[in-house]
Every structure is written in C-alpha cells, then in structure tokens.
Amino acid sequence: MNLPFAKITSIQAGTIVYPPRGTYGPRVQQDIQLVLLHTGELDITIDGAHYHVKPGQVVLLKPQHHEHFAFAKTQESWHRWIALSVESLTESEIAYLDTLPFSMPIPEALNTITDMMLSLKDDGLDHNELMVSLGYAAFQLFTARIAETKQQQELHPSIRLALTHVQQHYTEEVSLQELASAAGVSPEHLVRLFHGYNQMTPIRYLWHYRVLKATELLTQSGLSVGEIAARCGFKTVFHLSRLVKEQTGSTPTDIRKSAWGTV
C-alpha cells in the first residue's frame, strides 16, 4: 500500500524562523506535511497528544488532525516544510498513513530535495509538474527510509555487524575469521546466519560488495580499471574483470562505455 501519485493536487514548500516562545495554531491540518526542524525545539500537540521534536528530525503530519505548535523558549527555531495537498483519501489510504511513524532523523537526500523545491519556488516555478514530482519524491523517501530502517532492525545483530565491517573495510584484505570476530560469533555460525539472510557466504558477500563498488567507480569516475581494482580490494585486474563479468554479465570496459555513452 502507498499513496498514489494521482491523489496529489498541489505541492507547497517553505522555510521559516520562529522567535523564542513562538507558537502556531491551533489549526486543523489539511495536507500531508513533512516538517524538517533544523534548529531550536518544537512541541506539537496533535488531537490532545503531546510530542517533543529535536533539531535534526523530520515529522510527518496527516490530514484532519488538530495541531498546535510551540517552539523553543530561549532560542530561535528554524524549520522547513513540504505540504502535499491531496484529494479525499480512502479508508485504506488513511489506514496506511496511520501505520507511518511520527518522526525520524532527517535523511540528507530529503534536505537536498527540500533545497531544490525552495529554489524552484524562488524562481517562480513552484506550481509546475517538477514541483509535484519532487514533493512526491520527498514523501516516498520518508516511507522508503522507514522500510529500510525496519529491515535493518529485523536483521540479526551479528549480520548487521558483519555487513558494516564489510562496508568499512572492503578495500582491505578481510578474512572470514575477521568478519566473525567483528560480528561476535564463530565463523561457522556466521556462515549459517548469512545463508539464511541472502543465500551467500560472508566472503561471497564481500566480493559481491566489492563488485558493486567497482561498478560505481567504473560509471562515475575516470580511474583506470587497474586503479579501481586496487581501490576495491582486488589483487589483479583479471580478478576484477572476471567477477564483474560473472555478476553483471558485462566486462568493465563495456560497463564504462555504456555509462559514458560511447558504445
């Protein structure tokens, strides 16, 4: 279940700084709104329930709820917002919104989208299709990050530790024993955990991740294949080429030509 793009009728974005002891409301929320608090503090009362918001958090507000905002008492509070005006929602769509959490840390990508929307607004382009698409993307990013966080929470802690170790040390020589130590389990137990997680061994996942990072560099940098191999933990160019071909179906040269439009 998700919010259909066709439900959106318009998008607004804004930025405002409230003085100490500033307040807003009471009001009845008409939109689906993301509020990004950057400085200060915010206490929101929604239908009689009280929520405290710290800087660095984004809050999701939902239609037809009674709201009152009270900002920090001793300092200015700066927040930005994105409001999605929507057509009348079905019961299932309202139920979906009710499954989403109240707040989360602001993803950097959400800051970027908000920057773009405010730039469009400054240029007088805040009523075009791009603005609507960016607003919808902001909401989708919020929900996607929730799903990602939930997936991380559902991971076995030892798998999460091993994945983090791979992501931080894939450029180095990494052994199964090292991964198991980082994960706090025996090598045999880590192999069993990974098999249940992704049908790979821990070392196979390490090489899989190295190929992903090598592919990123092939498409996004001008580094030679040899330099990429060295940076991504491959001992030889041949080894890199073989695993890239095995995993993607293309050679490093073909991947680069395709990405650069030189095929």
Secondary structure as GFF3:
##gff-version 3
##sequence-region A 1 263
A	DSSP	three_ten_helix	5	7	.	.	.	ID=ss1
A	DSSP	beta_strand	8	18	.	.	.	ID=ss2
A	DSSP	beta_strand	23	28	.	.	.	ID=ss3
A	DSSP	beta_strand	32	39	.	.	.	ID=ss4
A	DSSP	beta_strand	42	46	.	.	.	ID=ss5
A	DSSP	beta_strand	49	53	.	.	.	ID=ss6
A	DSSP	beta_strand	57	61	.	.	.	ID=ss7
A	DSSP	beta_strand	66	71	.	.	.	ID=ss8
A	DSSP	beta_strand	77	86	.	.	.	ID=ss9
A	DSSP	alpha_helix	91	99	.	.	.	ID=ss10
A	DSSP	beta_strand	103	105	.	.	.	ID=ss11
A	DSSP	alpha_helix	108	122	.	.	.	ID=ss12
A	DSSP	alpha_helix	129	154	.	.	.	ID=ss13
A	DSSP	alpha_helix	157	169	.	.	.	ID=ss14
A	DSSP	alpha_helix	176	183	.	.	.	ID=ss15
A	DSSP	alpha_helix	187	198	.	.	.	ID=ss16
A	DSSP	alpha_helix	202	220	.	.	.	ID=ss17
A	DSSP	alpha_helix	225	231	.	.	.	ID=ss18
A	DSSP	alpha_helix	237	248	.	.	.	ID=ss19
A	DSSP	alpha_helix	252	260	.	.	.	ID=ss20
###
